[in-house]
Amino acid sequence: MTTVVDLLRHGEPLGGHIYRGQLDHALTEKGWQQMREAVAEHKPWQQIVTSPLSRCADFANELAQRLDIPLQSQADFMEIAFGDWEGQSAQQLEIENKAAFYAFYDDPVNNTPPKAESLLAFEQRVSLAWSELLKQYQDKHVLVVGHAGMMRMIISHILQMPKDAMYRIHIPHAGLSRISIENDGARAYPQLLFHAGSL
């Protein structure tokens, strides 16, 4: 059996270049255009799963209606919560506390931003949701509309990368990655077929 999962990051949201985390910002007009262009007229999916945040869910709902396929909201695919960093830009954070800002990127496992979700907690919720998705939609082609952090976590998980290396994976707005999971009944064999590409 082969399960195929396409991971689609949301397009450009309102609010500019900030640590958005779980702030519920809608898409800009450019963001809508990016996502519509990313999927174009392709319709290989049998199911769409989305983060409930509007920058993902609004487009997922539009696409599900257009293609007449089921849509499921999955809260555990929300972006990592950045705590006190949410709503701030990298430039602001670097000016306010350069040491803490760079410590996070040097060792994000042990340097969680104030009041933020730890990387280990984020890994646990995303990994569990990923496992459930693979069980629920085995042998199907699924589109997951979500966030850069969520996509980084899933990709680093299937490639068995160290967690602290996930921020080295670049995921542009409306970037699309495809994962194939072969299951012979005894074990699963995941492969990253392409990353941040287009259909």
KOLVODO-449513 format. One line per field, with one value per residue: residue number from 1; residue in three letters; z, x, y of N, C-alpha, C in turn. Coordinates in steps of 0.2 Angstrom, whole numbers, plus 5000, padded with zeros to 4 digits. Layout:
BEGIN
k = (NUM / ...)
r = (ALA / ...)
n.pz = (Z / ...)
n.px = (X / ...)
n.py = (Y / ...)
ca.pz = (Z / ...)
ca.px = (X / ...)
ca.py = (Y / ...)
c.pz = (Z / ...)
c.px = (X / ...)
c.py = (Y / ...)
end
This chain:
BEGIN
k = (1 / 2 / 3 / 4 / 5 / 6 / 7 / 8 / 9 / 10 / 11 / 12 / 13 / 14 / 15 / 16 / 17 / 18 / 19 / 20 / 21 / 22 / 23 / 24 / 25 / 26 / 27 / 28 / 29 / 30 / 31 / 32 / 33 / 34 / 35 / 36 / 37 / 38 / 39 / 40 / 41 / 42 / 43 / 44 / 45 / 46 / 47 / 48 / 49 / 50 / 51 / 52 / 53 / 54 / 55 / 56 / 57 / 58 / 59 / 60 / 61 / 62 / 63 / 64 / 65 / 66 / 67 / 68 / 69 / 70 / 71 / 72 / 73 / 74 / 75 / 76 / 77 / 78 / 79 / 80 / 81 / 82 / 83 / 84 / 85 / 86 / 87 / 88 / 89 / 90 / 91 / 92 / 93 / 94 / 95 / 96 / 97 / 98 / 99 / 100 / 101 / 102 / 103 / 104 / 105 / 106 / 107 / 108 / 109 / 110 / 111 / 112 / 113 / 114 / 115 / 116 / 117 / 118 / 119 / 120 / 121 / 122 / 123 / 124 / 125 / 126 / 127 / 128 / 129 / 130 / 131 / 132 / 133 / 134 / 135 / 136 / 137 / 138 / 139 / 140 / 141 / 142 / 143 / 144 / 145 / 146 / 147 / 148 / 149 / 150 / 151 / 152 / 153 / 154 / 155 / 156 / 157 / 158 / 159 / 160 / 161 / 162 / 163 / 164 / 165 / 166 / 167 / 168 / 169 / 170 / 171 / 172 / 173 / 174 / 175 / 176 / 177 / 178 / 179 / 180 / 181 / 182 / 183 / 184 / 185 / 186 / 187 / 188 / 189 / 190 / 191 / 192 / 193 / 194 / 195 / 196 / 197 / 198 / 199)
r = (MET / THR / THR / VAL / VAL / ASP / LEU / LEU / ARG / HIS / GLY / GLU / PRO / LEU / GLY / GLY / HIS / ILE / TYR / ARG / GLY / GLN / LEU / ASP / HIS / ALA / LEU / THR / GLU / LYS / GLY / TRP / GLN / GLN / MET / ARG / GLU / ALA / VAL / ALA / GLU / HIS / LYS / PRO / TRP / GLN / GLN / ILE / VAL / THR / SER / PRO / LEU / SER / ARG / CYS / ALA / ASP / PHE / ALA / ASN / GLU / LEU / ALA / GLN / ARG / LEU / ASP / ILE / PRO / LEU / GLN / SER / GLN / ALA / ASP / PHE / MET / GLU / ILE / ALA / PHE / GLY / ASP / TRP / GLU / GLY / GLN / SER / ALA / GLN / GLN / LEU / GLU / ILE / GLU / ASN / LYS / ALA / ALA / PHE / TYR / ALA / PHE / TYR / ASP / ASP / PRO / VAL / ASN / ASN / THR / PRO / PRO / LYS / ALA / GLU / SER / LEU / LEU / ALA / PHE / GLU / GLN / ARG / VAL / SER / LEU / ALA / TRP / SER / GLU / LEU / LEU / LYS / GLN / TYR / GLN / ASP / LYS / HIS / VAL / LEU / VAL / VAL / GLY / HIS / ALA / GLY / MET / MET / ARG / MET / ILE / ILE / SER / HIS / ILE / LEU / GLN / MET / PRO / LYS / ASP / ALA / MET / TYR / ARG / ILE / HIS / ILE / PRO / HIS / ALA / GLY / LEU / SER / ARG / ILE / SER / ILE / GLU / ASN / ASP / GLY / ALA / ARG / ALA / TYR / PRO / GLN / LEU / LEU / PHE / HIS / ALA / GLY / SER / LEU)
n.pz = (5000 / 4996 / 5003 / 5000 / 5004 / 5002 / 5007 / 5010 / 5012 / 5020 / 5011 / 5009 / 5024 / 5032 / 5041 / 5039 / 5040 / 5053 / 5069 / 5069 / 5074 / 5083 / 5081 / 5073 / 5058 / 5043 / 5026 / 5014 / 4998 / 4989 / 4995 / 4994 / 4980 / 4978 / 4984 / 4976 / 4964 / 4967 / 4968 / 4956 / 4943 / 4947 / 4954 / 4963 / 4975 / 4988 / 5000 / 5011 / 5024 / 5037 / 5046 / 5059 / 5059 / 5051 / 5040 / 5034 / 5034 / 5027 / 5014 / 5012 / 5014 / 5003 / 4992 / 4995 / 4993 / 4979 / 4973 / 4978 / 4988 / 5004 / 5019 / 5033 / 5049 / 5059 / 5074 / 5080 / 5070 / 5070 / 5070 / 5079 / 5095 / 5098 / 5110 / 5119 / 5109 / 5098 / 5085 / 5084 / 5075 / 5068 / 5068 / 5078 / 5089 / 5089 / 5092 / 5105 / 5113 / 5109 / 5113 / 5118 / 5106 / 5096 / 5103 / 5103 / 5090 / 5089 / 5098 / 5098 / 5105 / 5119 / 5122 / 5123 / 5118 / 5129 / 5137 / 5127 / 5117 / 5119 / 5109 / 5110 / 5115 / 5104 / 5094 / 5099 / 5098 / 5084 / 5078 / 5083 / 5077 / 5064 / 5063 / 5066 / 5055 / 5045 / 5048 / 5047 / 5034 / 5025 / 5011 / 5003 / 4994 / 5001 / 5005 / 5015 / 5023 / 5030 / 5040 / 5041 / 5051 / 5056 / 5044 / 5043 / 5054 / 5051 / 5040 / 5044 / 5054 / 5046 / 5038 / 5048 / 5054 / 5066 / 5078 / 5081 / 5069 / 5061 / 5058 / 5047 / 5036 / 5022 / 5019 / 5008 / 5006 / 5002 / 4998 / 4992 / 4997 / 4994 / 5001 / 5001 / 5007 / 5008 / 5013 / 5019 / 5027 / 5037 / 5040 / 5038 / 5024 / 5022 / 5010 / 5004 / 4991 / 4983 / 4987 / 4992 / 4980 / 4964 / 4958)
n.px = (5004 / 5002 / 5003 / 5001 / 5006 / 5004 / 5011 / 5007 / 5012 / 5004 / 5000 / 5006 / 5003 / 4993 / 5001 / 5015 / 5033 / 5035 / 5036 / 5024 / 5017 / 5004 / 4995 / 4981 / 4981 / 4974 / 4975 / 4984 / 4979 / 4989 / 4994 / 4983 / 4983 / 4996 / 4993 / 4983 / 4989 / 4999 / 4992 / 4984 / 4976 / 4976 / 4971 / 4973 / 4969 / 4961 / 4957 / 4957 / 4966 / 4968 / 4976 / 4968 / 4969 / 4966 / 4973 / 4977 / 4965 / 4955 / 4958 / 4959 / 4946 / 4940 / 4946 / 4942 / 4928 / 4928 / 4934 / 4926 / 4929 / 4932 / 4935 / 4945 / 4948 / 4963 / 4969 / 4981 / 4990 / 4993 / 5004 / 5019 / 5019 / 5025 / 5025 / 5030 / 5037 / 5028 / 5021 / 5031 / 5046 / 5061 / 5071 / 5067 / 5068 / 5081 / 5087 / 5082 / 5086 / 5099 / 5107 / 5098 / 5090 / 5099 / 5103 / 5092 / 5092 / 5104 / 5102 / 5088 / 5081 / 5084 / 5083 / 5070 / 5059 / 5052 / 5037 / 5034 / 5029 / 5038 / 5051 / 5051 / 5038 / 5031 / 5035 / 5030 / 5016 / 5014 / 5020 / 5012 / 4999 / 5003 / 5005 / 4992 / 4986 / 4991 / 4987 / 4973 / 4971 / 4976 / 4984 / 4979 / 4978 / 4983 / 4980 / 4989 / 4986 / 4996 / 5008 / 5025 / 5033 / 5027 / 5028 / 5042 / 5044 / 5038 / 5045 / 5058 / 5056 / 5053 / 5064 / 5073 / 5081 / 5091 / 5082 / 5086 / 5090 / 5080 / 5076 / 5085 / 5079 / 5072 / 5056 / 5046 / 5032 / 5017 / 5024 / 5027 / 5028 / 5030 / 5027 / 5029 / 5023 / 5027 / 5020 / 5022 / 5015 / 5022 / 5031 / 5034 / 5039 / 5045 / 5047 / 5054 / 5048 / 5048 / 5053 / 5046 / 5042 / 5033 / 5017)
n.py = (4994 / 5011 / 5027 / 5044 / 5060 / 5077 / 5092 / 5108 / 5124 / 5139 / 5154 / 5171 / 5180 / 5192 / 5206 / 5206 / 5202 / 5193 / 5184 / 5173 / 5162 / 5156 / 5166 / 5172 / 5176 / 5182 / 5178 / 5188 / 5197 / 5193 / 5182 / 5173 / 5172 / 5166 / 5153 / 5148 / 5147 / 5138 / 5125 / 5126 / 5118 / 5106 / 5090 / 5078 / 5073 / 5064 / 5068 / 5082 / 5090 / 5102 / 5115 / 5124 / 5137 / 5153 / 5157 / 5145 / 5137 / 5144 / 5144 / 5131 / 5127 / 5133 / 5126 / 5113 / 5114 / 5118 / 5107 / 5097 / 5088 / 5079 / 5088 / 5090 / 5097 / 5099 / 5102 / 5100 / 5101 / 5115 / 5129 / 5130 / 5137 / 5153 / 5161 / 5175 / 5180 / 5181 / 5191 / 5199 / 5205 / 5198 / 5207 / 5216 / 5207 / 5204 / 5216 / 5218 / 5207 / 5200 / 5189 / 5179 / 5178 / 5172 / 5161 / 5153 / 5149 / 5142 / 5132 / 5126 / 5117 / 5118 / 5131 / 5138 / 5151 / 5164 / 5159 / 5151 / 5137 / 5122 / 5114 / 5101 / 5097 / 5102 / 5094 / 5082 / 5083 / 5086 / 5074 / 5064 / 5068 / 5066 / 5052 / 5048 / 5053 / 5045 / 5033 / 5034 / 5038 / 5029 / 5022 / 5032 / 5048 / 5063 / 5080 / 5091 / 5106 / 5118 / 5125 / 5132 / 5128 / 5116 / 5109 / 5108 / 5100 / 5088 / 5084 / 5083 / 5073 / 5062 / 5060 / 5057 / 5067 / 5077 / 5086 / 5099 / 5103 / 5107 / 5120 / 5123 / 5120 / 5127 / 5134 / 5141 / 5153 / 5146 / 5135 / 5118 / 5101 / 5084 / 5068 / 5051 / 5035 / 5019 / 5004 / 4988 / 4980 / 4976 / 4986 / 5004 / 5013 / 5028 / 5042 / 5057 / 5064 / 5076 / 5093 / 5109 / 5112 / 5112 / 5107)
ca.pz = (5000 / 4996 / 5005 / 4997 / 5008 / 5000 / 5013 / 5007 / 5017 / 5018 / 5007 / 5013 / 5028 / 5034 / 5047 / 5038 / 5042 / 5060 / 5072 / 5069 / 5078 / 5083 / 5079 / 5068 / 5053 / 5037 / 5020 / 5009 / 4991 / 4986 / 4998 / 4990 / 4973 / 4979 / 4985 / 4970 / 4959 / 4969 / 4966 / 4950 / 4941 / 4949 / 4959 / 4964 / 4982 / 4990 / 5007 / 5013 / 5031 / 5037 / 5052 / 5059 / 5058 / 5045 / 5034 / 5031 / 5034 / 5022 / 5007 / 5012 / 5013 / 4996 / 4988 / 4996 / 4989 / 4972 / 4971 / 4980 / 4992 / 5011 / 5023 / 5041 / 5053 / 5064 / 5078 / 5081 / 5064 / 5070 / 5070 / 5085 / 5099 / 5100 / 5116 / 5119 / 5102 / 5093 / 5084 / 5084 / 5070 / 5070 / 5069 / 5085 / 5094 / 5089 / 5096 / 5112 / 5117 / 5104 / 5115 / 5118 / 5099 / 5093 / 5107 / 5101 / 5083 / 5090 / 5101 / 5099 / 5110 / 5126 / 5122 / 5121 / 5119 / 5135 / 5137 / 5121 / 5117 / 5118 / 5103 / 5111 / 5115 / 5097 / 5090 / 5101 / 5095 / 5077 / 5076 / 5085 / 5072 / 5058 / 5064 / 5066 / 5048 / 5041 / 5049 / 5045 / 5026 / 5022 / 5004 / 4999 / 4992 / 5005 / 5005 / 5022 / 5022 / 5036 / 5042 / 5039 / 5057 / 5055 / 5038 / 5045 / 5059 / 5048 / 5035 / 5048 / 5057 / 5041 / 5036 / 5054 / 5056 / 5073 / 5079 / 5081 / 5063 / 5057 / 5055 / 5041 / 5030 / 5020 / 5016 / 5006 / 5006 / 4997 / 4996 / 4992 / 4998 / 4994 / 5005 / 4999 / 5012 / 5006 / 5019 / 5017 / 5032 / 5043 / 5042 / 5033 / 5021 / 5020 / 5006 / 5002 / 4984 / 4982 / 4993 / 4991 / 4973 / 4962 / 4955)
ca.px = (5000 / 5006 / 5000 / 5005 / 5004 / 5006 / 5011 / 5006 / 5012 / 5000 / 5003 / 5008 / 4998 / 4993 / 5005 / 5022 / 5038 / 5035 / 5035 / 5017 / 5015 / 4997 / 4991 / 4976 / 4981 / 4971 / 4979 / 4984 / 4977 / 4995 / 4994 / 4978 / 4986 / 5001 / 4990 / 4979 / 4994 / 5002 / 4988 / 4982 / 4970 / 4978 / 4966 / 4974 / 4968 / 4955 / 4955 / 4961 / 4967 / 4970 / 4977 / 4962 / 4971 / 4962 / 4978 / 4977 / 4958 / 4951 / 4960 / 4958 / 4939 / 4938 / 4948 / 4938 / 4922 / 4929 / 4935 / 4921 / 4932 / 4931 / 4939 / 4945 / 4952 / 4967 / 4972 / 4988 / 4994 / 4994 / 5011 / 5022 / 5017 / 5031 / 5025 / 5031 / 5040 / 5023 / 5019 / 5038 / 5050 / 5067 / 5075 / 5065 / 5070 / 5088 / 5089 / 5080 / 5090 / 5103 / 5110 / 5093 / 5088 / 5104 / 5103 / 5086 / 5093 / 5110 / 5100 / 5081 / 5078 / 5085 / 5082 / 5063 / 5057 / 5048 / 5030 / 5032 / 5029 / 5045 / 5051 / 5049 / 5031 / 5028 / 5037 / 5026 / 5009 / 5014 / 5021 / 5006 / 4994 / 5005 / 5004 / 4985 / 4984 / 4993 / 4982 / 4966 / 4970 / 4981 / 4983 / 4976 / 4982 / 4980 / 4984 / 4988 / 4987 / 4998 / 5013 / 5032 / 5036 / 5024 / 5031 / 5049 / 5044 / 5036 / 5050 / 5064 / 5054 / 5053 / 5071 / 5077 / 5086 / 5090 / 5077 / 5088 / 5092 / 5074 / 5076 / 5089 / 5074 / 5068 / 5049 / 5043 / 5025 / 5014 / 5029 / 5023 / 5032 / 5027 / 5030 / 5026 / 5024 / 5026 / 5018 / 5022 / 5012 / 5027 / 5034 / 5032 / 5045 / 5043 / 5052 / 5053 / 5048 / 5051 / 5052 / 5045 / 5042 / 5026 / 5014)
ca.py = (5000 / 5018 / 5033 / 5050 / 5066 / 5083 / 5097 / 5114 / 5130 / 5144 / 5159 / 5177 / 5182 / 5199 / 5207 / 5207 / 5197 / 5192 / 5177 / 5173 / 5157 / 5154 / 5172 / 5170 / 5181 / 5180 / 5179 / 5194 / 5195 / 5189 / 5175 / 5169 / 5170 / 5161 / 5146 / 5146 / 5145 / 5132 / 5119 / 5127 / 5114 / 5099 / 5088 / 5071 / 5072 / 5061 / 5071 / 5088 / 5091 / 5108 / 5118 / 5128 / 5145 / 5155 / 5158 / 5139 / 5134 / 5148 / 5142 / 5123 / 5126 / 5135 / 5121 / 5107 / 5115 / 5118 / 5100 / 5092 / 5082 / 5080 / 5092 / 5089 / 5102 / 5096 / 5107 / 5098 / 5104 / 5122 / 5131 / 5131 / 5144 / 5157 / 5164 / 5182 / 5182 / 5181 / 5197 / 5203 / 5203 / 5195 / 5213 / 5218 / 5202 / 5204 / 5222 / 5218 / 5202 / 5197 / 5183 / 5175 / 5177 / 5168 / 5155 / 5149 / 5145 / 5138 / 5126 / 5127 / 5112 / 5120 / 5138 / 5140 / 5158 / 5165 / 5157 / 5148 / 5129 / 5119 / 5111 / 5094 / 5097 / 5103 / 5088 / 5076 / 5084 / 5085 / 5067 / 5060 / 5069 / 5063 / 5045 / 5047 / 5054 / 5040 / 5027 / 5036 / 5039 / 5024 / 5020 / 5038 / 5054 / 5068 / 5086 / 5094 / 5113 / 5120 / 5130 / 5131 / 5124 / 5110 / 5105 / 5106 / 5095 / 5081 / 5082 / 5081 / 5067 / 5056 / 5060 / 5056 / 5073 / 5080 / 5091 / 5106 / 5105 / 5108 / 5127 / 5124 / 5118 / 5133 / 5133 / 5147 / 5154 / 5141 / 5129 / 5111 / 5095 / 5077 / 5062 / 5044 / 5030 / 5012 / 5000 / 4981 / 4977 / 4975 / 4992 / 5009 / 5016 / 5035 / 5045 / 5064 / 5064 / 5083 / 5098 / 5116 / 5112 / 5114 / 5101)
c.pz = (5000 / 4998 / 5003 / 5001 / 5005 / 5006 / 5009 / 5013 / 5015 / 5014 / 5012 / 5017 / 5029 / 5040 / 5046 / 5040 / 5050 / 5063 / 5073 / 5074 / 5078 / 5083 / 5073 / 5063 / 5047 / 5031 / 5017 / 5003 / 4988 / 4989 / 4995 / 4983 / 4973 / 4980 / 4979 / 4965 / 4961 / 4967 / 4959 / 4948 / 4943 / 4955 / 4960 / 4971 / 4983 / 4997 / 5008 / 5021 / 5032 / 5045 / 5053 / 5059 / 5051 / 5039 / 5030 / 5029 / 5028 / 5015 / 5006 / 5011 / 5006 / 4991 / 4989 / 4992 / 4982 / 4969 / 4973 / 4984 / 5000 / 5014 / 5030 / 5044 / 5058 / 5068 / 5080 / 5076 / 5064 / 5071 / 5078 / 5089 / 5101 / 5106 / 5115 / 5113 / 5097 / 5092 / 5083 / 5078 / 5072 / 5072 / 5076 / 5090 / 5095 / 5093 / 5103 / 5116 / 5112 / 5106 / 5115 / 5111 / 5096 / 5097 / 5105 / 5094 / 5084 / 5093 / 5103 / 5104 / 5117 / 5127 / 5120 / 5123 / 5125 / 5133 / 5131 / 5122 / 5116 / 5112 / 5104 / 5112 / 5108 / 5093 / 5092 / 5098 / 5088 / 5075 / 5078 / 5079 / 5066 / 5058 / 5063 / 5058 / 5044 / 5042 / 5046 / 5037 / 5023 / 5015 / 5000 / 4998 / 4996 / 5005 / 5012 / 5021 / 5029 / 5036 / 5041 / 5045 / 5057 / 5050 / 5040 / 5049 / 5056 / 5043 / 5039 / 5052 / 5052 / 5038 / 5042 / 5056 / 5063 / 5073 / 5079 / 5074 / 5058 / 5054 / 5049 / 5035 / 5028 / 5017 / 5014 / 5006 / 5000 / 4994 / 4997 / 4992 / 4997 / 4997 / 5003 / 5005 / 5010 / 5013 / 5016 / 5022 / 5038 / 5045 / 5036 / 5031 / 5018 / 5015 / 5004 / 4995 / 4981 / 4987 / 4990 / 4983 / 4970 / 4958 / 4947)
c.px = (5004 / 5001 / 5004 / 5002 / 5008 / 5006 / 5012 / 5007 / 5007 / 5004 / 5004 / 5002 / 4998 / 4998 / 5012 / 5026 / 5039 / 5035 / 5028 / 5014 / 5008 / 4992 / 4987 / 4975 / 4978 / 4976 / 4979 / 4981 / 4983 / 4995 / 4989 / 4980 / 4991 / 4998 / 4986 / 4984 / 4998 / 4998 / 4985 / 4976 / 4971 / 4973 / 4967 / 4972 / 4961 / 4952 / 4960 / 4961 / 4970 / 4971 / 4970 / 4963 / 4969 / 4967 / 4979 / 4969 / 4954 / 4952 / 4958 / 4950 / 4937 / 4940 / 4944 / 4931 / 4923 / 4930 / 4930 / 4924 / 4931 / 4937 / 4939 / 4950 / 4956 / 4971 / 4979 / 4993 / 4995 / 5002 / 5013 / 5020 / 5024 / 5031 / 5026 / 5034 / 5034 / 5021 / 5026 / 5042 / 5057 / 5072 / 5074 / 5068 / 5078 / 5091 / 5088 / 5084 / 5093 / 5105 / 5104 / 5090 / 5093 / 5104 / 5098 / 5088 / 5099 / 5107 / 5093 / 5078 / 5079 / 5084 / 5075 / 5062 / 5052 / 5040 / 5029 / 5032 / 5036 / 5045 / 5049 / 5042 / 5028 / 5029 / 5032 / 5019 / 5009 / 5015 / 5015 / 5000 / 4996 / 5004 / 4997 / 4983 / 4985 / 4989 / 4975 / 4965 / 4975 / 4979 / 4979 / 4981 / 4979 / 4984 / 4983 / 4991 / 4990 / 5003 / 5020 / 5035 / 5033 / 5027 / 5038 / 5049 / 5043 / 5042 / 5056 / 5063 / 5055 / 5060 / 5076 / 5082 / 5085 / 5085 / 5080 / 5091 / 5086 / 5074 / 5081 / 5085 / 5070 / 5061 / 5046 / 5035 / 5022 / 5019 / 5025 / 5028 / 5028 / 5031 / 5026 / 5028 / 5022 / 5025 / 5017 / 5018 / 5016 / 5030 / 5033 / 5039 / 5044 / 5049 / 5049 / 5054 / 5051 / 5049 / 5051 / 5045 / 5035 / 5024 / 5015)
c.py = (5006 / 5023 / 5039 / 5056 / 5072 / 5088 / 5104 / 5120 / 5135 / 5150 / 5165 / 5179 / 5190 / 5200 / 5207 / 5201 / 5197 / 5185 / 5177 / 5168 / 5155 / 5160 / 5170 / 5176 / 5178 / 5181 / 5186 / 5192 / 5191 / 5182 / 5170 / 5167 / 5165 / 5153 / 5143 / 5144 / 5139 / 5125 / 5120 / 5122 / 5107 / 5096 / 5080 / 5069 / 5069 / 5065 / 5077 / 5089 / 5098 / 5110 / 5123 / 5135 / 5147 / 5156 / 5151 / 5137 / 5138 / 5145 / 5134 / 5122 / 5128 / 5129 / 5115 / 5108 / 5115 / 5111 / 5095 / 5086 / 5084 / 5084 / 5091 / 5094 / 5098 / 5101 / 5106 / 5099 / 5111 / 5123 / 5131 / 5137 / 5147 / 5161 / 5172 / 5184 / 5183 / 5189 / 5202 / 5201 / 5201 / 5201 / 5216 / 5214 / 5203 / 5210 / 5221 / 5213 / 5198 / 5190 / 5178 / 5173 / 5171 / 5161 / 5150 / 5145 / 5141 / 5131 / 5127 / 5122 / 5114 / 5127 / 5140 / 5147 / 5159 / 5163 / 5153 / 5140 / 5127 / 5115 / 5103 / 5093 / 5098 / 5097 / 5082 / 5077 / 5083 / 5078 / 5063 / 5061 / 5066 / 5056 / 5044 / 5048 / 5048 / 5033 / 5028 / 5036 / 5034 / 5022 / 5026 / 5043 / 5060 / 5074 / 5089 / 5102 / 5116 / 5125 / 5127 / 5126 / 5117 / 5105 / 5103 / 5100 / 5088 / 5079 / 5080 / 5074 / 5061 / 5055 / 5058 / 5061 / 5074 / 5085 / 5098 / 5108 / 5107 / 5115 / 5128 / 5122 / 5124 / 5131 / 5139 / 5147 / 5150 / 5136 / 5122 / 5106 / 5089 / 5072 / 5056 / 5039 / 5024 / 5008 / 4993 / 4977 / 4976 / 4981 / 4997 / 5011 / 5023 / 5038 / 5052 / 5064 / 5071 / 5088 / 5105 / 5117 / 5114 / 5107 / 5101)
end
